[in-house]
């Protein structure tokens, strides 16, 4: 099975310098997509882009700060200049902020920083890419949310609230553009085995995986494969939906 049978199929990955975004960029390129690696870490994005297989064509990279509308607009414009039509975009940008603190201890400055990237930034990204996709009557927009947005994680008020807001925003956008050929969806992972998670103490990882019926972390490759499907032409009758990637922790 090929996720992208019609080429070129051009995909922008925001947050491509590391973690889920990097894994997605590598997987998408291996499947034949032409990938734009966009990240606030310009050097990291360029490094990932240079390492991608060129099955779908030469990659592209650009600095992209999701808190800055001009930065996002420039990155989308640069990608469109390099590739032409952008068929799909996945937004993996996100931060947890300070954790292991109760709501009354949350610093407003920290909450604002998390909100600026996780929710306001997602809106900025959506507005920029939708303006590009709508005239083409086709597009796949995916935001990476979190199980925390569905269930709430103790000690993570800012993160849980912004990811819940992101899920709600995706529901609304899916309905807004349901008749346009552009789909808008979210992906809610539980804990994924990123390098950051792999470096945690075993006891910490066990605490997280004990909440997962499969009793393990998700793998980056599993996450990337689901992203590829949601961004593909085959995912054509789902919009406004939050896909689950939690090993059975969430079943709704």
Residue pairs with C-beta under 8 A, 6 or more apart in sequence:
2 31
2 32
3 28
3 31
3 32
3 33
3 228
3 229
3 231
3 232
3 234
4 31
4 32
4 33
4 56
4 232
4 233
5 233
6 233
7 32
7 34
7 56
7 57
8 34
8 56
8 57
8 83
8 84
9 32
9 33
9 34
9 56
9 87
9 88
9 233
10 33
10 34
10 36
10 56
10 79
10 83
10 84
10 85
10 86
10 87
10 88
11 28
11 33
11 34
11 35
11 36
11 86
11 87
11 88
11 89
11 90
11 231
12 35
12 36
12 38
12 75
12 76
12 79
12 86
12 88
12 89
12 90
12 129
13 21
13 24
13 25
13 28
13 35
13 36
13 37
13 38
13 89
13 90
13 92
14 21
14 38
14 39
14 64
14 66
14 75
14 89
14 90
14 91
14 92
14 93
14 125
15 21
15 38
15 39
15 91
15 92
15 93
15 94
15 144
16 22
16 24
16 25
16 35
16 37
16 38
16 39
16 44
16 45
16 48
16 49
16 61
16 92
17 37
17 39
17 40
17 41
17 44
17 45
17 47
17 48
18 39
18 41
18 44
18 194
18 195
19 92
19 192
19 194
19 195
19 196
19 220
20 92
20 144
20 189
20 192
20 194
20 220
20 223
20 224
20 227
21 39
21 90
21 92
21 93
22 48
23 220
23 221
23 223
23 224
24 90
24 92
24 223
24 224
24 227
24 228
25 35
25 37
25 48
25 49
25 52
26 48
26 51
26 52
26 224
27 221
27 224
27 225
27 227
27 228
28 35
28 224
28 227
28 228
28 231
29 35
29 52
29 53
29 54
29 55
29 56
29 59
30 53
30 55
31 55
31 228
32 55
32 56
33 56
33 88
33 228
33 231
34 56
34 57
34 58
34 59
34 83
35 49
35 52
35 56
35 59
35 60
36 49
36 59
36 60
36 61
36 62
36 75
36 79
36 82
36 83
36 86
37 45
37 46
37 48
37 49
37 52
37 59
37 60
37 61
37 62
38 45
38 61
38 62
38 63
38 64
38 75
38 79
39 45
39 61
39 63
39 64
39 93
40 63
40 64
40 65
40 66
40 93
42 61
42 62
42 63
45 61
45 62
45 63
45 64
46 61
48 61
49 59
49 60
49 61
50 59
50 61
52 59
57 83
60 78
60 79
60 82
60 83
62 74
62 75
62 78
62 79
63 71
63 75
64 71
64 72
64 75
65 71
65 72
66 72
66 91
66 93
66 117
66 121
66 122
66 124
66 125
67 116
67 117
67 120
67 121
67 124
68 124
69 124
69 127
69 128
72 124
72 125
72 128
73 128
76 86
76 128
76 129
76 132
79 86
80 86
80 132
85 136
85 138
86 129
86 132
86 133
86 139
87 138
87 139
87 140
87 231
88 139
88 140
88 141
88 142
88 231
88 232
89 125
89 129
89 139
89 140
89 141
89 142
90 142
90 143
90 144
90 227
90 230
90 231
91 121
91 122
91 125
91 126
91 141
91 142
91 143
91 144
92 144
93 117
93 118
93 121
93 122
93 125
94 117
94 118
94 144
94 146
94 163
95 113
95 114
95 117
95 118
95 159
96 114
96 156
96 159
97 110
97 111
97 113
97 114
97 156
97 158
97 159
98 106
98 107
98 110
98 158
99 155
99 156
99 159
100 155
101 155
101 157
102 155
102 157
103 157
106 157
106 158
110 158
111 157
111 158
114 158
114 159
114 162
115 158
115 161
115 162
118 159
118 162
118 163
118 165
118 166
119 162
119 165
119 166
119 169
122 143
122 166
122 169
123 169
125 143
126 141
126 143
126 169
126 173
126 184
129 139
129 141
130 139
130 141
130 177
130 182
132 139
133 139
133 141
133 182
134 177
134 180
134 182
136 181
137 180
137 181
137 182
138 181
138 182
139 181
139 182
139 183
140 182
140 183
140 185
140 230
140 231
140 232
140 235
141 173
141 182
141 183
141 184
141 185
142 184
142 185
142 186
142 187
142 227
142 230
142 231
143 166
143 169
143 170
143 184
143 185
143 186
143 187
144 186
144 187
144 189
144 227
145 163
145 166
145 167
145 170
145 186
145 187
145 188
145 242
146 159
146 160
146 163
146 188
146 189
147 153
147 188
147 189
147 190
147 246
147 249
147 250
148 156
148 159
148 160
148 163
148 164
149 160
149 162
149 163
149 164
149 165
149 166
149 167
149 188
149 242
150 164
150 167
150 188
150 242
150 250
150 252
151 249
151 250
152 160
152 164
153 159
153 160
163 188
166 186
167 186
167 188
167 242
170 184
170 185
170 186
170 240
170 241
170 242
171 240
171 242
172 240
173 184
173 240
174 183
174 184
174 185
174 239
174 240
174 241
175 239
175 240
176 184
177 183
177 184
177 239
178 239
178 240
183 235
183 236
183 238
183 239
184 239
184 240
185 230
185 235
185 238
185 239
185 240
185 241
185 242
185 243
186 241
186 242
186 243
187 223
187 226
187 227
187 230
187 242
187 243
187 245
188 242
188 243
188 244
188 245
188 246
188 250
189 218
189 223
189 245
189 246
190 208
190 211
190 212
190 217
190 218
190 245
190 246
190 247
190 249
190 250
191 197
191 205
191 208
191 209
191 212
191 217
191 218
192 217
192 218
192 219
192 220
192 223
192 245
193 217
193 218
193 219
193 220
194 220
197 205
197 217
205 217
208 217
209 215
209 216
209 217
211 249
212 246
212 247
212 248
212 249
213 247
213 248
213 249
214 247
214 248
215 247
216 247
218 245
218 246
218 247
222 245
223 245
226 243
226 245
229 235
230 238
230 243
244 250
244 251
